[in-house]
Amino acid sequence: MAEISEAHDFDSSKLMDNDSKAPPQPESEPDFDPKLMRKTKPGLKRLFLTLSVLFSFLLGFPFLWKSVEIYRSPLPFREIDSLSTQLRSDNLLFPLHFHTLFVGFDSDPDPDRLRLSILSEITKLTSQNPKCFNNYTLSVTVDSGSHCLRSPTTSPHSSSYQCGSITAIDFDQNDDVAIDERLVSVFGGKTEYSVVVVKGDNERAVVGNYRRAWMVVGSDREVEIAALKVAEVLVKVFVNGGREEGSIRNEFMPVGADGRIVLSFNLLNADPRDWIYDWDFQKIDNNLLAPMIEALGPVANISVESQVLYHTPKASFSYWDQKLESHVFSTKDLPFFVNSNEWHLDTSIAAGGRSKILQFVVYVPSAKECPLLLQLPSGEISKTNGFISPMWGGVIVWNPQGCLKDDNKPTAWHTIPMQDLENMFEVFTGQFRQLFGFKSVNVYAGASGVWNLLPSERGFTEWELDVLSWQHTCFNLHSCATTLGSLSRLVQSLPRMIIMDEIGKQVKFSLEAAKLAQSNASSGVYESSAASSRQARSLAEDAFFHPSIMSVSYYSFEHCFAVYSPFFLPVSMHVVLAALRELRRYKQEKAKYLAWKVKANAAS
């Protein structure tokens, strides 16, 4: 026990020695409060690290915003609104100059009085389109052979007629085509609509192919009546195209939104077990269709396709008429004639999209229904044996010659005679004219009399092409303005919509084409105005229906925030709160240090 107590005493003495060697502790200052003061300056390391994390988030936000940015090509919204406003407020004007020539009258009529009479009647007959107007002027010339009397006119378009160029003898012949060519050589090729009134024996009224018409009257007393008839032909024929009231409107014209028409010609063999017919379509295309397509070039871009189909029975029924010795189907059966289940009237891939496809069908009936005739509501048999379906096309039933005879070999191959083909395509041309709203007959019966209309080898006369140009220019420009206005409102209502550079270029070129069409229309260049307006409408439709506009990324900013906030908002909130807490802590510690500093300076 003694040893243990000695060891304990030794340890105690050793600890006492160590305590005596330790440095003396400073006595605490009576005015120093560690909760309110500190003697050392607070460090910036924690604050720097926290703020660095915060700034990294802030610097990454522009990159995130750029990654979800929607590209939008700038669109000329002001120009679009200006075009729409201009077409609504200022009606599109097509300048027309009418010239009336009186030849061979014994008593010289007063040209000024005739002009006022014709203008008064034109005003009564004119029914202006609320969207487009024809700004017409009229001049009257009386040619007595020795001298000419002209009415005063303010029109800048003076007539190119030279006195004595036309005499009553020129109209004694019955060759109206030669007279038409003669008038073209006299009046020139200007866009002036001329009507010649001649005193003669062979009374008739004819409208030519080249903006010219003539009328032969029997006596001087018929001059006033002729003036009324002149006014009617100028308004009802040259301006309105000889169309009846309630005819096909412009929006139902057979022209696609892209300005294209696809003519699909189909030869249908109902039952090839009886016979099979083919045709030489290439020759018909070159001789008959090509001139018509070229003439309609400013109005529409027309392409032609053809095919021969087999096993294509009709969907309607016919009955045997013993008196006619034919199978007959009536107009009541026309809605069921086209068999959509069996008639696979396919077209090429290029004919798809917004192009208008017109089907023209030559139907060859089977032996058990041949001959097949169309009976009109009046009970008469149709001379053309065909019919049209608006906005779809036309059908002709062609019966092979001698189809009732028994000498037809089964499954024999035949070719439709060229003469029959030409007759059929003349009917197709008439159907095509009807789809455009024109008459298929070459007669216009007006209130003041009947006018014979000379047919054109191209299917459409020059004055008919002028009518189509005016109406299509007017409709295309308003359609272009409506489409661009819809696109403008759509783009401005969806800030997240993708607008490609191609759309911006299409809108720009569409506006330029529309302005060019307006300028050409005001200058009287009808064909160019129609072509430019067609291009303007086509480009506007292409811009509105661009594939990129149909994208699914048209979400709003709220939608974008809702998608990305679950990923970034929780972390961002913690980083911001940590930075705020660290900044507040740093300010508090710095305030303690400054308080001690002030205290120390005051004590010294």
Helices and strands as residue ranges (DSSP letters): H 2-21, H 45-67, H 77-89, E 92-103, H 111-125, E 132-143, E 148-150, G 168-171, H 176-187, E 192-199, E 204-207, E 212-217, G 220-222, H 223-232, I 233-239, G 250-252, E 260-269, E 275-278, H 281-284, I 285-289, H 290-295, E 301-310, E 319-321, E 326-330, G 331-336, G 349-351, E 356-364, G 367-369, E 372-375, E 386-389, E 393-397, E 412-415, H 418-435, E 443-445, E 450-453, H 462-493, H 501-523, H 526-544, G 547-550, H 557-603
